[in-house]
Amino acid sequence: MTRLIPLMVLFGLLAGCGGEYRFTVPDPIAPAGGEAAAVLRLQRQEVAFWFRPAREAMVRFQVEQGPLRAAFTDKNGYAGAAVPVGDVTGIFYLQLAHTTLRGDEYETYIPTYVWDPRARVTAVDVKALPRRSNEAQQEQMARLAAGSYIVYFTTEDVGDHNELREKLAKAGYPQGPIVQRQAGMIELLRERFPRLEVGVASSGRITRYFDAAGLELSTLEQAVERNGAASLPPATTPAP
């Protein structure tokens, strides 16, 4: 019986951790005055670190005080909606909310990037950037961001993007959406932002991915020179 007590306590702790929900959401990017294609995966915690898909759960989508949209998750916990954004460019917040049958409310806020569709967009492989940047590297990235929107591409899963975002910020790099390398993603972005023409990469899978999508491969210095004078308005970031 003495040996069973620790196991019973452990089971009690694990069993008592259920009921929470986890939202996994890629960074939405939208043209000003258009719609953000918001996709999420909703999972419900059962015990300890085990999450299962939340099926047939209604999720509400809303950017700031804009129109409200809703969708039900599928059998794997995925749901999506085209969410209208305003005419002002900047970084805004997409609210995702789910209410359980018991009336418990779960929500999260995701930065949503609203860009001028006429402006330059530069794809940057995060592995082409040193994690510990120097002042010269930071200045180059700041100059790039002054004349072009930046979208960071990675091979890491969406669930790891928050950690990657923190590393980029700690290194002093400009804020920008993080996109997982997927077939057709660059083409989809280019439909909304035709001036996505350049990919900053060094080597590896992302370089081949950029090349296959028809991007002009470039070093950071070449991309900055191509941009010329700064042309983007400063981003606004309202509090959620």
DRENFI-133402 format. One line per field, with one value per residue: residue in three letters; residue number from 1; x, y, z of N, C-alpha, C in turn. Coordinates in steps of 0.1 Angstrom, whole numbers, plus 5000, padded with zeros to 4 digits. Layout:
N
rest: ala ... .
nr: NUM ... .
n.c1: X ... .
n.c2: Y ... .
n.c3: Z ... .
ca.c1: X ... .
ca.c2: Y ... .
ca.c3: Z ... .
c.c1: X ... .
c.c2: Y ... .
c.c3: Z ... .
***
This chain:
240
rest: met thr arg leu ile pro leu met val leu phe gly leu leu ala gly cys gly gly glu tyr arg phe thr val pro asp pro ile ala pro ala gly gly glu ala ala ala val leu arg leu gln arg gln glu val ala phe trp phe arg pro ala arg glu ala met val arg phe gln val glu gln gly pro leu arg ala ala phe thr asp lys asn gly tyr ala gly ala ala val pro val gly asp val thr gly ile phe tyr leu gln leu ala his thr thr leu arg gly asp glu tyr glu thr tyr ile pro thr tyr val trp asp pro arg ala arg val thr ala val asp val lys ala leu pro arg arg ser asn glu ala gln gln glu gln met ala arg leu ala ala gly ser tyr ile val tyr phe thr thr glu asp val gly asp his asn glu leu arg glu lys leu ala lys ala gly tyr pro gln gly pro ile val gln arg gln ala gly met ile glu leu leu arg glu arg phe pro arg leu glu val gly val ala ser ser gly arg ile thr arg tyr phe asp ala ala gly leu glu leu ser thr leu glu gln ala val glu arg asn gly ala ala ser leu pro pro ala thr thr pro ala pro .
nr: 1 2 3 4 5 6 7 8 9 10 11 12 13 14 15 16 17 18 19 20 21 22 23 24 25 26 27 28 29 30 31 32 33 34 35 36 37 38 39 40 41 42 43 44 45 46 47 48 49 50 51 52 53 54 55 56 57 58 59 60 61 62 63 64 65 66 67 68 69 70 71 72 73 74 75 76 77 78 79 80 81 82 83 84 85 86 87 88 89 90 91 92 93 94 95 96 97 98 99 100 101 102 103 104 105 106 107 108 109 110 111 112 113 114 115 116 117 118 119 120 121 122 123 124 125 126 127 128 129 130 131 132 133 134 135 136 137 138 139 140 141 142 143 144 145 146 147 148 149 150 151 152 153 154 155 156 157 158 159 160 161 162 163 164 165 166 167 168 169 170 171 172 173 174 175 176 177 178 179 180 181 182 183 184 185 186 187 188 189 190 191 192 193 194 195 196 197 198 199 200 201 202 203 204 205 206 207 208 209 210 211 212 213 214 215 216 217 218 219 220 221 222 223 224 225 226 227 228 229 230 231 232 233 234 235 236 237 238 239 240 .
n.c1: 5008 5020 5037 5019 5008 5024 5020 4992 4989 5003 4987 4964 4972 4978 4953 4938 4945 4932 4910 4917 4922 4940 4952 4965 4980 4989 5007 4985 4983 4973 4960 4955 4922 4912 4908 4918 4932 4924 4935 4932 4941 4923 4927 4920 4929 4935 4948 4976 5002 4988 4970 4940 4922 4898 4866 4840 4837 4827 4843 4851 4860 4877 4890 4903 4878 4863 4841 4824 4833 4826 4833 4831 4851 4868 4871 4897 4903 4906 4899 4887 4886 4876 4886 4875 4896 4908 4913 4936 4971 4994 5001 4978 4953 4941 4913 4906 4881 4865 4836 4826 4802 4795 4797 4822 4848 4873 4901 4923 4949 4962 4988 4982 4991 4987 4990 5001 4991 5005 5031 5066 5076 5096 5110 5125 5148 5150 5172 5192 5200 5221 5217 5227 5230 5250 5255 5257 5244 5218 5212 5212 5190 5170 5170 5162 5136 5125 5119 5105 5081 5086 5087 5092 5106 5105 5114 5104 5078 5044 5037 5061 5067 5063 5084 5105 5099 5105 5133 5141 5134 5149 5174 5173 5160 5137 5101 5079 5057 5058 5063 5056 5074 5057 5042 5031 5027 5042 5033 5006 5008 5019 4998 4983 5002 5018 5044 5062 5091 5118 5140 5158 5183 5206 5216 5205 5172 5153 5164 5163 5136 5127 5138 5125 5100 5103 5114 5138 5169 5189 5214 5214 5224 5222 5195 5187 5199 5185 5160 5163 5154 5136 5102 5079 5051 5053 5045 5015 5006 4981 4970 4958 .
n.c2: 4988 5012 5017 5022 5046 5070 5066 5069 5095 5108 5101 5114 5140 5142 5136 5158 5179 5184 5198 5223 5244 5246 5268 5267 5286 5298 5328 5353 5371 5399 5419 5454 5465 5441 5406 5385 5353 5332 5304 5278 5254 5237 5223 5201 5197 5167 5148 5157 5164 5157 5164 5164 5166 5191 5185 5196 5221 5254 5282 5316 5344 5375 5406 5432 5455 5447 5430 5401 5366 5331 5296 5260 5234 5207 5171 5168 5190 5214 5246 5274 5308 5336 5366 5399 5428 5461 5493 5504 5501 5480 5463 5443 5428 5396 5381 5350 5329 5306 5290 5268 5241 5243 5269 5280 5303 5305 5321 5337 5359 5369 5383 5401 5408 5435 5447 5470 5463 5471 5474 5465 5431 5411 5379 5361 5338 5323 5310 5321 5342 5352 5341 5355 5386 5413 5449 5459 5440 5442 5468 5466 5449 5465 5486 5471 5465 5490 5497 5475 5450 5423 5388 5360 5329 5294 5261 5250 5237 5251 5253 5259 5285 5307 5306 5309 5335 5350 5346 5359 5385 5390 5389 5413 5418 5430 5430 5406 5385 5349 5322 5289 5267 5256 5239 5259 5282 5306 5313 5318 5340 5358 5362 5380 5399 5412 5422 5406 5394 5388 5366 5362 5342 5316 5289 5254 5239 5259 5277 5263 5260 5287 5292 5274 5285 5307 5330 5357 5349 5362 5381 5396 5422 5428 5428 5450 5470 5469 5477 5504 5538 5543 5534 5525 5531 5537 5510 5504 5493 5483 5478 5447 .
n.c3: 5000 5007 4986 4966 4972 4962 4935 4933 4941 4921 4899 4906 4904 4877 4865 4874 4858 4835 4809 4800 4771 4740 4716 4684 4661 4630 4619 4608 4577 4559 4532 4534 4540 4532 4537 4564 4562 4585 4603 4625 4651 4675 4706 4733 4766 4782 4801 4820 4798 4775 4748 4730 4698 4696 4687 4665 4677 4683 4671 4675 4655 4653 4643 4661 4665 4644 4620 4631 4628 4626 4630 4629 4643 4627 4625 4633 4648 4634 4622 4602 4589 4569 4578 4581 4578 4587 4569 4575 4577 4596 4627 4641 4663 4663 4677 4691 4702 4723 4736 4760 4765 4791 4796 4800 4792 4767 4753 4730 4718 4687 4669 4640 4607 4588 4556 4531 4499 4477 4483 4487 4495 4514 4516 4542 4552 4583 4591 4578 4592 4618 4651 4672 4667 4654 4658 4632 4617 4627 4620 4592 4589 4599 4580 4558 4567 4567 4541 4531 4536 4559 4558 4577 4570 4579 4588 4610 4632 4636 4663 4675 4669 4686 4704 4686 4677 4699 4701 4677 4683 4706 4694 4681 4657 4632 4638 4624 4605 4610 4590 4582 4561 4533 4507 4480 4495 4491 4466 4472 4489 4471 4454 4469 4475 4451 4449 4462 4457 4463 4479 4509 4516 4526 4524 4520 4527 4526 4508 4484 4483 4480 4455 4439 4439 4424 4434 4436 4446 4472 4490 4523 4522 4495 4492 4507 4493 4470 4478 4482 4490 4521 4523 4536 4558 4593 4615 4633 4665 4682 4716 4729 .
ca.c1: 5000 5029 5042 5008 5004 5029 5013 4978 4990 5007 4975 4955 4977 4976 4938 4933 4951 4925 4899 4922 4923 4952 4950 4977 4976 4999 5005 4977 4988 4962 4961 4946 4909 4908 4905 4929 4928 4928 4934 4937 4938 4919 4929 4916 4938 4929 4956 4990 5006 4981 4959 4933 4915 4884 4858 4827 4837 4826 4853 4848 4872 4875 4902 4899 4863 4857 4830 4827 4831 4826 4834 4832 4863 4866 4875 4911 4904 4910 4888 4893 4876 4881 4882 4878 4905 4905 4920 4949 4982 5000 4999 4965 4952 4930 4908 4900 4874 4857 4828 4822 4788 4793 4798 4835 4853 4887 4904 4937 4951 4973 4992 4978 4998 4979 5000 4997 4994 5013 5045 5075 5076 5109 5110 5138 5150 5155 5186 5202 5203 5227 5208 5233 5233 5257 5249 5257 5233 5206 5210 5208 5176 5161 5169 5153 5122 5120 5115 5099 5076 5095 5080 5102 5102 5111 5109 5099 5063 5038 5037 5074 5069 5064 5098 5113 5097 5113 5147 5143 5133 5161 5186 5172 5155 5123 5089 5073 5051 5066 5055 5062 5076 5047 5040 5021 5026 5047 5024 4994 5012 5021 4985 4979 5012 5026 5058 5070 5100 5131 5142 5171 5186 5220 5217 5195 5159 5145 5169 5157 5121 5126 5142 5115 5088 5106 5120 5152 5178 5196 5220 5207 5230 5216 5180 5186 5203 5174 5148 5165 5149 5125 5089 5068 5047 5055 5034 5008 5003 4971 4969 4946 .
ca.c2: 5000 5023 5019 5027 5060 5079 5064 5074 5110 5112 5099 5125 5153 5142 5137 5171 5189 5184 5208 5235 5244 5251 5273 5267 5295 5305 5343 5358 5382 5404 5432 5464 5465 5428 5396 5376 5339 5327 5290 5274 5240 5237 5210 5201 5189 5156 5146 5162 5170 5151 5172 5158 5176 5195 5183 5202 5232 5266 5292 5330 5351 5389 5415 5444 5457 5444 5420 5388 5354 5319 5283 5248 5226 5194 5159 5170 5202 5225 5255 5285 5318 5348 5376 5412 5437 5475 5499 5509 5491 5479 5450 5443 5415 5387 5374 5337 5326 5294 5289 5254 5239 5247 5284 5285 5310 5304 5330 5340 5370 5366 5394 5400 5417 5441 5453 5476 5453 5477 5476 5454 5421 5402 5366 5359 5325 5326 5304 5330 5353 5347 5342 5366 5396 5425 5461 5461 5431 5448 5480 5461 5444 5477 5493 5463 5467 5504 5498 5463 5442 5411 5376 5351 5315 5285 5247 5246 5236 5263 5253 5264 5298 5317 5306 5315 5349 5356 5346 5370 5398 5391 5392 5427 5418 5436 5421 5402 5372 5337 5313 5275 5263 5247 5240 5268 5293 5318 5316 5323 5353 5366 5366 5392 5409 5409 5426 5396 5390 5385 5357 5362 5328 5312 5275 5245 5236 5271 5283 5255 5263 5300 5291 5267 5294 5318 5342 5361 5347 5374 5383 5407 5434 5430 5431 5463 5479 5468 5485 5519 5547 5538 5537 5520 5538 5530 5501 5507 5481 5486 5468 5438 .
ca.c3: 5000 5008 4973 4958 4975 4953 4922 4934 4941 4907 4890 4910 4898 4862 4862 4877 4849 4822 4807 4793 4757 4734 4703 4676 4650 4622 4619 4597 4569 4551 4526 4540 4534 4527 4547 4569 4562 4598 4605 4639 4656 4689 4713 4747 4775 4789 4813 4819 4786 4764 4742 4719 4690 4701 4675 4664 4686 4676 4674 4670 4650 4652 4644 4668 4667 4631 4619 4638 4621 4634 4623 4637 4641 4621 4634 4637 4656 4626 4617 4595 4585 4563 4588 4575 4585 4584 4558 4581 4578 4609 4634 4649 4671 4660 4689 4689 4714 4723 4748 4762 4768 4805 4797 4803 4780 4764 4742 4728 4708 4678 4660 4626 4600 4577 4548 4518 4489 4466 4488 4486 4505 4513 4523 4548 4558 4596 4593 4571 4602 4630 4663 4680 4657 4659 4655 4618 4612 4632 4612 4579 4589 4601 4567 4550 4571 4564 4527 4526 4547 4561 4563 4580 4567 4587 4587 4623 4633 4641 4677 4680 4664 4696 4709 4675 4677 4711 4697 4668 4690 4715 4685 4677 4644 4632 4640 4612 4606 4608 4581 4580 4547 4528 4492 4475 4504 4485 4455 4478 4494 4460 4449 4476 4475 4439 4449 4469 4446 4467 4491 4515 4521 4525 4519 4527 4521 4523 4496 4473 4483 4474 4441 4432 4439 4415 4441 4433 4457 4475 4503 4530 4517 4481 4493 4512 4482 4460 4483 4480 4501 4529 4517 4543 4570 4606 4619 4646 4673 4693 4727 4728 .
c.c1: 5009 5034 5031 5005 5010 5023 4999 4979 4994 4995 4965 4959 4975 4961 4933 4937 4943 4915 4904 4922 4935 4949 4964 4973 4988 4996 4997 4984 4976 4965 4951 4933 4904 4904 4918 4924 4933 4925 4939 4934 4935 4920 4925 4925 4930 4936 4970 4993 4999 4970 4953 4925 4901 4875 4845 4826 4836 4836 4849 4861 4868 4888 4897 4884 4856 4846 4834 4824 4832 4827 4835 4845 4859 4870 4889 4913 4907 4897 4895 4882 4883 4876 4885 4887 4903 4914 4934 4959 4988 4998 4988 4964 4939 4926 4902 4894 4865 4849 4823 4807 4785 4794 4812 4841 4868 4890 4919 4938 4963 4976 4988 4984 4990 4988 4994 5001 5003 5028 5053 5074 5089 5107 5124 5138 5157 5169 5196 5206 5210 5218 5214 5238 5242 5250 5247 5246 5220 5202 5206 5193 5166 5159 5160 5138 5116 5115 5107 5093 5085 5086 5091 5097 5111 5106 5103 5083 5057 5038 5050 5076 5070 5078 5107 5111 5105 5127 5150 5143 5145 5174 5185 5166 5141 5112 5083 5067 5060 5058 5063 5063 5066 5045 5029 5020 5031 5038 5011 4997 5013 5008 4980 4989 5022 5040 5067 5079 5113 5131 5156 5173 5201 5222 5206 5182 5152 5150 5163 5142 5119 5128 5131 5102 5091 5111 5134 5160 5187 5203 5212 5211 5224 5202 5179 5189 5191 5162 5150 5160 5137 5112 5077 5064 5050 5043 5028 5005 4994 4972 4957 4936 .
c.c2: 5012 5027 5025 5041 5070 5078 5070 5090 5115 5111 5111 5138 5153 5143 5151 5182 5191 5196 5220 5233 5251 5255 5273 5274 5300 5320 5347 5370 5386 5417 5442 5465 5452 5419 5388 5362 5332 5312 5286 5259 5242 5224 5212 5192 5179 5153 5151 5169 5164 5159 5164 5168 5179 5195 5191 5213 5245 5276 5305 5337 5366 5397 5428 5444 5454 5434 5407 5376 5342 5307 5272 5240 5213 5183 5160 5182 5215 5233 5267 5295 5329 5359 5390 5420 5451 5480 5504 5498 5491 5465 5451 5430 5408 5380 5361 5333 5313 5293 5275 5253 5243 5262 5289 5291 5309 5313 5332 5352 5367 5379 5392 5411 5422 5450 5460 5467 5458 5477 5463 5444 5413 5390 5364 5346 5328 5321 5312 5341 5347 5350 5353 5377 5407 5437 5464 5453 5437 5460 5476 5456 5455 5485 5485 5465 5480 5505 5486 5456 5429 5400 5366 5337 5305 5271 5242 5246 5249 5264 5258 5278 5309 5318 5312 5330 5356 5356 5357 5383 5400 5394 5406 5428 5424 5426 5418 5388 5360 5327 5299 5272 5252 5249 5250 5281 5306 5322 5323 5337 5363 5370 5379 5403 5406 5413 5417 5389 5385 5376 5358 5349 5326 5299 5267 5245 5249 5278 5276 5258 5277 5300 5285 5276 5306 5331 5344 5359 5358 5374 5394 5420 5438 5434 5445 5473 5480 5477 5500 5526 5540 5543 5532 5529 5530 5522 5506 5494 5484 5475 5460 5441 .
c.c3: 5000 4994 4963 4960 4965 4939 4922 4934 4927 4898 4893 4904 4883 4858 4865 4868 4836 4821 4801 4778 4751 4720 4696 4663 4643 4621 4606 4590 4560 4544 4532 4532 4530 4539 4551 4568 4575 4599 4618 4641 4671 4695 4728 4755 4783 4802 4810 4806 4773 4760 4731 4711 4696 4688 4676 4674 4678 4681 4668 4666 4649 4653 4649 4670 4653 4631 4625 4628 4630 4625 4633 4633 4634 4630 4640 4645 4648 4623 4611 4591 4578 4571 4582 4584 4580 4572 4562 4582 4592 4615 4644 4656 4666 4673 4685 4702 4712 4736 4749 4765 4783 4807 4800 4790 4779 4752 4742 4718 4700 4670 4646 4618 4588 4569 4536 4507 4477 4470 4485 4498 4503 4521 4529 4555 4572 4598 4586 4581 4614 4642 4672 4670 4663 4654 4640 4612 4615 4623 4598 4579 4591 4588 4558 4554 4569 4550 4522 4538 4547 4565 4565 4577 4575 4584 4600 4624 4639 4656 4683 4676 4675 4702 4698 4675 4688 4707 4687 4674 4699 4706 4679 4663 4644 4633 4626 4613 4603 4601 4580 4565 4543 4514 4489 4484 4498 4474 4461 4483 4482 4453 4456 4476 4463 4440 4459 4458 4450 4479 4496 4521 4519 4519 4525 4520 4518 4511 4484 4472 4477 4459 4433 4430 4430 4422 4436 4446 4459 4488 4510 4524 4503 4482 4498 4501 4472 4465 4481 4492 4508 4523 4525 4555 4582 4610 4632 4652 4684 4704 4725 4738 .
***
